[in-house]
Amino acid sequence: MTEPETQRRPVPFNDGGELDTALAFLAFARECVLKKTEGLTEEQLRRVLVGTGTNLLGLVQHLTAAERYWFGHHVAGREEDGEVDFDMAVPAGVSAERVLADYREAIAAGDAVLRSSPDLSRPVAVPVRGELLSVRWVVAHMTSETARHAGHADILREQIDGATGR
């Protein structure tokens, strides 16, 4: 019997400063999500394998909205990024290629926002539930949110074709 493919990657060992370390772990979680989509067909990416309707493509769409909302709206103060849909149901007319490209664009935009003012202790531009939390809090929140969904993606991928790993 052959072993299923492993997608295991080592955790980052960046420790060059607060922003460098924070972005390394956020990037690691993002890469884990994207890795789960590699080599799958459009049908496999949309396949629902759990009762909630969650699928790999829907997770990516949800995380794209989260990147824009937290980094674009709350950190950068862009109003247009405050009106996002966190839904995981990807419309049939939206291709997997488009969803994945949108996620990569949102990641690049989020990283640009963070690198433009690297002081993570500064307050967000738009309050979160009425509080001016720090950018550090937003980065930690997005890292945990992305890592949580990377775990979901790992389970879905294993159900699809047996590939495992982070």
C-alpha positions as CSV (number, residue, x, y, z in Angstrom):
1,M,0.0,0.0,0.0
2,T,1.4,3.4,-0.9
3,E,1.5,6.3,1.5
4,P,-0.8,9.3,0.8
5,E,1.0,12.4,-0.4
6,T,2.1,14.6,2.5
7,Q,1.9,18.4,2.2
8,R,3.8,18.9,5.5
9,R,5.9,22.1,5.7
10,P,8.2,23.2,8.5
11,V,7.0,26.1,10.8
12,P,8.8,29.3,10.3
13,F,11.8,30.2,12.4
14,N,11.8,33.9,11.7
15,D,12.7,35.8,14.8
16,G,14.1,39.1,13.5
17,G,11.5,41.3,15.1
18,E,7.9,41.6,16.0
19,L,6.6,42.3,12.5
20,D,8.9,39.8,10.8
21,T,7.8,37.0,13.1
22,A,4.1,37.9,13.0
23,L,4.1,38.0,9.2
24,A,6.1,34.8,8.9
25,F,3.5,32.9,10.9
26,L,0.6,34.6,9.1
27,A,2.2,33.7,5.8
28,F,2.7,30.1,6.9
29,A,-1.0,29.8,7.7
30,R,-2.0,31.4,4.4
31,E,0.4,29.0,2.5
32,C,-1.1,26.1,4.3
33,V,-4.6,27.1,3.0
34,L,-3.3,27.6,-0.5
35,K,-1.4,24.3,-0.5
36,K,-4.6,22.4,0.2
37,T,-6.0,23.6,-3.1
38,E,-3.0,22.6,-5.3
39,G,-3.6,20.0,-7.9
40,L,-7.4,19.7,-7.4
41,T,-10.0,20.1,-10.1
42,E,-12.7,22.8,-9.9
43,E,-15.2,20.0,-8.9
44,Q,-12.9,18.8,-6.1
45,L,-12.4,22.4,-4.8
46,R,-16.2,22.9,-4.6
47,R,-17.0,19.5,-3.2
48,V,-19.0,19.6,0.0
49,L,-17.9,16.9,2.5
50,V,-19.4,18.1,5.7
51,G,-22.9,19.0,6.9
52,T,-22.2,22.7,7.1
53,G,-21.6,22.9,3.4
54,T,-18.0,24.0,3.9
55,N,-15.7,23.3,0.9
56,L,-12.1,24.3,0.1
57,L,-13.0,27.1,-2.3
58,G,-15.5,28.5,0.1
59,L,-12.9,28.7,2.8
60,V,-10.6,30.6,0.5
61,Q,-13.4,33.0,-0.4
62,H,-14.2,33.6,3.3
63,L,-10.5,34.2,4.1
64,T,-10.3,36.7,1.2
65,A,-13.1,38.7,2.7
66,A,-11.5,38.5,6.1
67,E,-8.1,39.8,4.8
68,R,-9.9,42.8,3.2
69,Y,-12.1,43.5,6.2
70,W,-9.4,43.4,8.8
71,F,-6.3,44.7,7.0
72,G,-8.1,46.9,4.4
73,H,-10.9,48.3,6.5
74,H,-9.8,48.2,10.1
75,V,-6.0,48.7,9.7
76,A,-5.9,50.9,6.6
77,G,-9.2,52.6,7.0
78,R,-10.6,51.8,3.5
79,E,-14.4,52.2,3.7
80,E,-15.0,50.0,0.7
81,D,-13.3,47.0,2.5
82,G,-15.8,47.3,5.3
83,E,-18.7,46.0,3.2
84,V,-17.6,42.4,2.7
85,D,-19.6,39.1,2.5
86,F,-18.0,36.4,4.7
87,D,-20.2,33.7,3.0
88,M,-18.5,30.5,2.1
89,A,-20.8,29.7,-0.8
90,V,-19.0,30.5,-4.1
91,P,-21.4,31.3,-6.9
92,A,-21.3,28.9,-9.8
93,G,-20.2,31.6,-12.2
94,V,-17.1,32.5,-10.2
95,S,-14.1,30.2,-11.2
96,A,-11.7,28.6,-8.7
97,E,-8.9,30.4,-10.5
98,R,-10.6,33.8,-9.8
99,V,-11.2,32.9,-6.1
100,L,-7.6,31.9,-5.6
101,A,-6.3,35.0,-7.5
102,D,-8.5,37.2,-5.3
103,Y,-7.0,35.6,-2.2
104,R,-3.5,36.1,-3.4
105,E,-4.3,39.8,-4.2
106,A,-5.9,40.3,-0.7
107,I,-2.8,38.8,0.9
108,A,-0.5,41.1,-1.0
109,A,-2.6,44.1,-0.1
110,G,-2.7,43.1,3.6
111,D,1.0,42.7,3.7
112,A,1.5,46.1,2.0
113,V,-0.7,47.7,4.6
114,L,1.3,46.1,7.5
115,R,4.7,46.9,6.0
116,S,3.8,50.5,5.3
117,S,3.7,51.2,9.0
118,P,5.4,48.4,10.9
119,D,4.6,49.5,14.4
120,L,2.1,46.8,15.5
121,S,1.3,48.7,18.7
122,R,-0.4,51.5,16.8
123,P,-4.2,51.6,17.0
124,V,-6.3,50.5,14.1
125,A,-7.8,53.2,11.8
126,V,-11.3,52.0,12.2
127,P,-12.4,50.9,15.7
128,V,-13.3,47.3,16.3
129,R,-16.7,47.2,18.2
130,G,-16.0,50.7,19.3
131,E,-12.5,50.0,20.6
132,L,-9.2,51.2,19.0
133,L,-7.4,47.9,19.3
134,S,-3.8,47.6,18.2
135,V,-2.7,46.4,14.8
136,R,-1.0,43.6,16.7
137,W,-4.4,42.3,17.8
138,V,-5.6,42.3,14.2
139,V,-2.5,40.4,13.0
140,A,-3.0,37.9,15.9
141,H,-6.7,37.5,15.1
142,M,-6.1,37.0,11.4
143,T,-3.3,34.5,12.1
144,S,-5.6,32.4,14.4
145,E,-8.5,32.7,11.9
146,T,-6.4,31.6,9.0
147,A,-4.8,28.8,11.0
148,R,-8.2,27.5,12.1
149,H,-9.4,27.4,8.6
150,A,-6.2,25.8,7.4
151,G,-7.0,23.0,9.8
152,H,-10.5,22.7,8.2
153,A,-8.9,22.7,4.8
154,D,-6.5,19.9,5.8
155,I,-9.4,17.7,6.9
156,L,-11.3,18.4,3.7
157,R,-8.2,17.7,1.5
158,E,-7.6,14.4,3.3
159,Q,-11.2,13.4,2.5
160,I,-10.8,14.4,-1.1
161,D,-7.6,12.5,-2.0
162,G,-5.8,11.4,1.2
163,A,-3.2,14.2,1.1
164,T,-2.2,15.3,4.6
165,G,0.0,17.8,6.3
166,R,0.1,21.4,7.1
